[in-house]
Amino acid sequence: MTAKKPAAGQSAPGPLKLVVGAPHRDDSPLDRMLADLARSGLDADDARRMRLRPADPEELRALGLPAKEAYEIPYLGLDGRPTGFRRWRYTEDTREGLAAKTDLKPVRYVQEGDTLPELYLPPQADWQAVAGDPGRQLVITEGEKKAAACCRAGHPCVGLGGVYSFKSKKKRVPLLESFKQFAWKDRDVVVAYDSDAHENRMVVQARNELCAELLALGAVPRVADVPPTEAGAKQGLDDLIVADGREALAAVFDAAESYAASAALHELSAEVAYVRDPGIVVRLADGQKMRAADFTSHAYANRHYHEVVADARGNERLVKRQAAPAWLQWEKRYELRSMAYEPGQGQVTADGRYNCWPGWGCEPRRGSVGPWRRLLDRLFEGFPEERQWFERWCAVPLQRPGAKLFTTAVLWGVEQGTGKSLVGVTLGRIYGRNYTLIGDKQLEDPRNEWAQHKQFVLGDDVTGKDQRKHADRLKSMITQEEIRIDPKYIPSFTVRDVINYLFTSNHPDAFFLEDLDRRYFVHEVRCPPMPPEQVAEYMAWLGGPGPSHLFRHLLDLDAGGRLPEDRAMDTAARRAMIDDGQSSLARWVRDLRDQPDAVLRVGDTVLRGDLWSSQDLLRVYDPDGRTGTTASAMSRECKRASLGLAYRGMPVPTPLGQRRLFVVRRPRDWKDAGAGALGRHYGETRAPAKRPPSRGRR
C-alpha cells in the first residue's frame, strides 16, 4: 500500500520535541533511537536538527511496511525544510514481517512504495552555500547517519539511501533531478562507501556508474578507500570517526584516488574477480575461469587505459597501458578468498568466496504433475512404501539447497524403455546447469571434470563391470564432504561436495554391495515399456511447464522428517543385488555369520567351537584346495561380513600355537574374555584338528 504524499507546500509531520536531559521512560523507542545515533557519533541535538522521531507503528502498517519499532528520517532541501520524502530506520528485527522478500535477512531501512529516492542533505552543513560553490569539496556516501556524522566532522557529505539511489531504473530516471541543484564543474567529489565496498560486485558497479555520471557533469570524482577496523571488521565513515577521530577521516579523503585515471581498472573490478585460491580470474557475468596468464595475454589483452607520465623536465604526456596486467597488480582489484559451491546462496558468499552455483534450472510454479505421478506409479507398481521413500529422496535436496544425502538411489530393470532414466532427466531440468549425465566411462576416469559445479548426477545404464572398483569409489563419492575438482587448463580447487546421485541399470549386479552398507536404495523396475501415448504425453509436459510444476510439488511435499544423513530404506531388490554381486566365498561367509550351525557341519554332525581361525574356516570351505582361495582371502571376507575377532584382534596363545580367532558363535559371551579362556576353548574344540570331508564345502 502506498501512502499519500503531502500536498504542495505542506511539510511532513514535525519531530518530537527532544529536550536534552529531560526525563522519559527508560528503555523506550526514543532511548533506542538515541542509542542507535550514538553509535554513529550523533547525539540528541543532532536528532533535533535532523527532525528525527520514533515512528508510529500504525502508520507503518497503513503504508504496508512491517509495524516494528523504527524511527523516521525526513529528507530536507537546500533550505533545510522537509521535502516530503522520508525513510525509516528499524531498531527491531524485521525478518518476521518481510521474510519472503528478504531471504531471511533483516531489513534496516524502508521507504514508501513507488517513490523516487532523493539525496539526503544533513542539516549539519550549510547546503545553499555548498551547492553553489564548486570550489568546496563534496563527499557522497551511503546512509543518512554516515552523511550526518561526516557533516558534523566538517566535511559536507550527501547521503544516498542505497548505492544505486542516485537514479531510478524502475522509473527510468538515469540521474535524480536534485543533482541539478549543485554546481559541478571541476568540483572535487569523494565517493566513500564502506570498507568492504570492493568486495561486493553490485557496490563496485554502482560506484562506477555514479562516478561516470559525475564525470559527465564536469566534476572530478575520486574514490576513497575506507579502512576496516583494527580487527578487520567492516566500517563506514561514521565508525571511522568514532574510532579514530576527524583526522583519520581527513586522511582518507586526502588519499582518495582519481576515478578518471583508474576508470579502466574500476570497470574491470565490476567485470571480473581474482580468486586467490586457486589463483585464477573469473568473469562474473558467466563464470568463465581463466589463468592469470590467459587473462592478460589474450582474453583481456585488448583493454587499455592512458596514464599521465612526467619526464625528467616535468613535462607530462599520456602513455597507453594494458589494463589487465595493471589490474592484477592493483591493490583495489576485486578479490575473493577462494572457490565455493553453495546452492541457494548468491554469487559471493558472506565470507568472501566466489560461489559457482548458477541458480536453479527453472522457477517453481503450481500446476499439474500428473505425468510425473503416473510415471512413478508405473515404476513402483506394487511397492507404495518404496515409491514414497524415493519421492521424498528427490525432494529433500530441493527443500534444503546444498544438502548432501548420505544415500544414493538405484533403479534397475531388464526391460528398456520403462522410464527409469526419464526420472533423472526430469529432475535434471529442475537443477539446470547443476545437473549432468555420466556412465561407466566417467566413473572409471581418474579426472573428475564432469563433477565441476554439479548438484545432481544421473548415472545412466551402469553395466556392473569392475564392481569392486566402482564400489570403493562410490562409497566416498556418496558421502564425502569435500571434492577436489581437477578441470583442464586451470589449477584444481576444493569445494564442498553436495552432489547427489541417481543410478539406472539393466543389470541385476550393477553394483557390488556389502551386506551392512546402507548407502544404497535399490528398486527393481518390473513394468513393461511405456506405451507411445504415455511417452508423448510425458515429453510434452516435460518440454513445457512440467519441470516448474514438479519443482513446486517437491518443495511442498511432506518429506516425513527425512534428514540428509538418514540411511537408505532396505528393500528386497537391494538384498538380491547383494547376492548377485557377491562371490561364492562372500556368500559362504555371510551364511556362516547368519547360520553357523548350518555351515559348520560334516553330514549330520555340527562342528563344535565358537572360535575359529581363518585356516580352520578355509579347511571347511575348500578342503581339497580346488578353488585357490587363501587364508588371507578368508580373513578379509570374514572382516567384511563383520565377524568379530576375539581378544581385540590380537593373537591368542593356544595349544596349537598363536592364532587370531574369529568369534563365530556367542559373540557376547566372548566379547571381554581373556587370552587364557579363549585359548582353552579353542584347544578343547580344535585339537586334535580333524580334516572334514569334501562334502563340507557348500
Secondary structure, 3 states (H helix, E strand, C coil): CCCCCCCCCCCCCCCCCCCCCCCCCCCCHHHHHHHHHHCCCCCHHHHHHCCCEECCHHHHHHCCCCCCCEEEEEEECCCCCEEEEEEEEECCCCHHHHHHHHCCCCCCEEECCCCCCCCECCCCCCHHHHHHCCCCCEEEEECHHHHHHHHHCCCCEEEECCCCCCCECCCCECCCHHHHHCCCCCCEEEECCCCCHHHCHHHHHHHHHHHHHHHHCCCEEEECCCCCCCCCCCCCHHHHHHHHCHHHHHHHHHCCEECCCCHHHHHHHHHEEEEEECCEEEECCCCCEEEHHHHHHHHCCCCEEEEEEECCCCCEEEEEEEHHHHHHHCCCCCEEEEEECCCCCCCECCCCCEECCCCCCCCCCCCCCHHHHHHHHHHCCCCHHHHHHHHHHHHHHHHCCCCCCCCEEEEECCCCCCCHHHHHHHHHHHHHHHEEEECHHHHHCCCCHHHCCCCEEEECCCCCCCHHHHHHHHHHHHHCCEEEECCCCCCCEEEECCCEEEEEECCCCCCCCCCCCCCEEEEECCCCCCCHHHHHHHHHHHHCCHHHHHHHHHHHCCCCCCCCCCCCCCCHHHHHHHHHHCCHHHHHHHHHHHCHHHHCEECCEECCCCEECHHHHHHHHCCCCCCCCCHHHHHHHHHHCCCCEHHHHCCEEECCEEECCEECCCHHHHCCCCHHHHHHHHHHHHCCCCCCCHHHCC
